[in-house]
């Protein structure tokens, strides 16, 4: 299995290759085909297994494929911490090297002036922590009415850090008709219950440790073994 087998476009494959990656990780080859197909995803994978690239690469392809002349923010990624926001923005920068798409991360703990200046330029992909995003929305600096793809990353940490009320407020401001990608390192009852409120007929993808039972992929409500080829 290599990245070409995932039907990624050449500009992304070129950027991935130049970044030094030859083969997709388990969560990447499992999730990417479903995301490219427009499916909602609920994904469970441990930190360090390539989850960020698993949603970054197909998002870039979807944005490039459909409406390249779009001028509003088209994708929103919510993440619990500044460090994760920066990491995700960097990933978008690496894999969009040969694409006419732009990304920006916003988070608290820094001056708001630089982020406002960046928002005045075209931003296709916005990575944000919930608190700072709500601040900028309330100040009328950000409009989320044209969001096509929404990603909730590290959902379990969002819950642990008490950020879910802010997340719910943001969800009220984005279109109900959208593709939603939901990722968590663990899948507690509270995480799963919340996922069910924001996902539509999702495909569940799980990358398990080598010592765990065989991996399964399932639509919520019915389970089946992972196909040999996606």
Helices and strands as residue ranges (DSSP letters): G 3-6, H 10-18, H 26-36, E 41-45, H 51-66, E 75-78, H 82-95, E 103-106, H 112-119, E 125-128, H 130-138, E 149-152, H 155-160, H 164-171, E 179-184, H 189-198, E 203-207, E 216-219, E 222-225
